[in-house]
């Protein structure tokens, strides 16, 4: 990953977390874990966790509806020339880590 990609990834992770803290309601708790962005900067996958897990499906529906609003928020709060299209994904790696921790 290039230095520029890393900077953009961190910026988008921070802005996505800020957006969700301002826009989303506290139940369920939605946490931004990471952002994945390819070298062409056209798409960004925002990895999130949802607590409680029972509300995961409703939270994902909400996040899918808010993708355009997130793009507008990034546009207003950054100086990026080309904005990526956003998609939200449940972070399965974090779920697996938590499950392993429970077993240990």
C-alpha positions as CSV (number, residue, x, y, z in Angstrom):
1,X,0.0,0.0,0.0
2,X,1.4,3.4,-1.0
3,X,1.9,6.2,1.5
4,X,-0.9,8.2,-0.2
5,X,-3.3,5.2,0.0
6,X,-2.5,4.8,3.7
7,X,-3.2,8.5,4.3
8,X,-6.5,8.4,2.4
9,X,-7.5,5.2,4.2
10,X,-6.9,6.8,7.6
11,X,-8.7,9.9,6.6
12,X,-11.7,8.0,5.4
13,X,-11.8,5.8,8.5
14,X,-11.8,8.8,10.7
15,X,-14.5,10.6,8.7
16,X,-16.7,7.5,8.5
17,X,-16.5,7.1,12.3
18,X,-17.3,10.8,12.8
19,X,-20.2,10.6,10.4
20,X,-21.7,7.5,12.2
21,X,-21.2,9.1,15.6
22,X,-23.2,12.2,14.5
23,X,-25.8,10.5,12.3
24,X,-26.5,7.0,13.7
25,X,-28.4,6.4,16.8
26,X,-26.7,4.7,19.7
27,X,-28.7,1.5,19.5
28,X,-27.3,-0.6,17.9
29,X,-23.7,0.5,18.5
30,X,-22.0,0.7,15.1
31,X,-18.2,0.9,15.2
32,X,-15.9,1.6,12.2
33,X,-13.0,-0.9,12.3
34,X,-11.2,-0.3,9.0
35,X,-11.5,1.1,5.5
36,X,-10.1,-0.7,2.4
37,X,-9.4,1.4,-0.6
38,X,-7.8,0.2,-3.9
39,X,-5.0,2.1,-5.7
40,X,-7.5,3.7,-8.1
41,X,-9.5,5.3,-5.2
42,X,-12.8,4.6,-6.9
43,X,-14.4,2.5,-4.2
44,X,-14.0,2.3,-0.4
45,X,-15.2,-0.5,1.7
46,X,-15.9,0.5,5.3
47,X,-15.6,-2.4,7.7
48,X,-17.9,-2.1,10.7
49,X,-19.1,-4.1,13.7
50,X,-22.6,-4.0,15.2
51,X,-23.5,-4.6,18.8
52,X,-25.8,-6.4,19.6
53,X,-25.4,-8.8,16.7
54,X,-29.2,-9.4,16.7
55,X,-29.6,-5.9,15.1
56,X,-26.9,-6.4,12.5
57,X,-29.3,-6.8,9.6
58,X,-31.3,-3.6,10.4
59,X,-28.0,-1.7,10.9
60,X,-26.7,-2.8,7.6
61,X,-29.9,-1.7,5.9
62,X,-29.5,1.7,7.5
63,X,-25.9,1.9,6.5
64,X,-26.7,1.0,2.9
65,X,-29.2,3.9,2.8
66,X,-26.6,6.3,4.2
67,X,-23.8,5.7,1.7
68,X,-24.7,8.8,-0.3
69,X,-24.8,10.9,2.8
70,X,-21.4,9.6,3.9
71,X,-20.0,10.6,0.5
72,X,-21.4,14.2,0.9
73,X,-20.0,14.3,4.5
74,X,-16.5,13.4,3.1
75,X,-16.9,15.9,0.4
76,X,-17.6,18.7,2.9
77,X,-14.9,17.7,5.4
78,X,-12.0,16.9,3.2
79,X,-10.1,18.3,0.3
80,X,-10.2,15.1,-1.9
81,X,-10.5,15.8,-5.6
82,X,-12.1,12.5,-6.5
83,X,-14.4,10.9,-4.0
84,X,-14.8,7.1,-3.8
85,X,-18.1,5.4,-3.7
86,X,-18.7,3.8,-0.3
87,X,-19.9,0.4,0.7
88,X,-20.4,-1.0,4.2
89,X,-19.3,-4.5,5.1
90,X,-19.5,-6.4,8.4
91,X,-15.9,-7.1,9.6
92,X,-15.9,-10.9,9.9
93,X,-12.2,-10.9,11.0
94,X,-13.1,-9.1,14.2
95,X,-16.0,-11.5,14.8
96,X,-13.6,-14.5,14.4
97,X,-11.1,-12.8,16.8
98,X,-13.7,-12.4,19.4
99,X,-14.9,-16.0,19.1
100,X,-11.3,-17.3,19.5
101,X,-10.9,-15.1,22.5
102,X,-14.1,-16.6,24.0
103,X,-12.7,-20.1,23.5
104,X,-9.4,-19.3,25.1
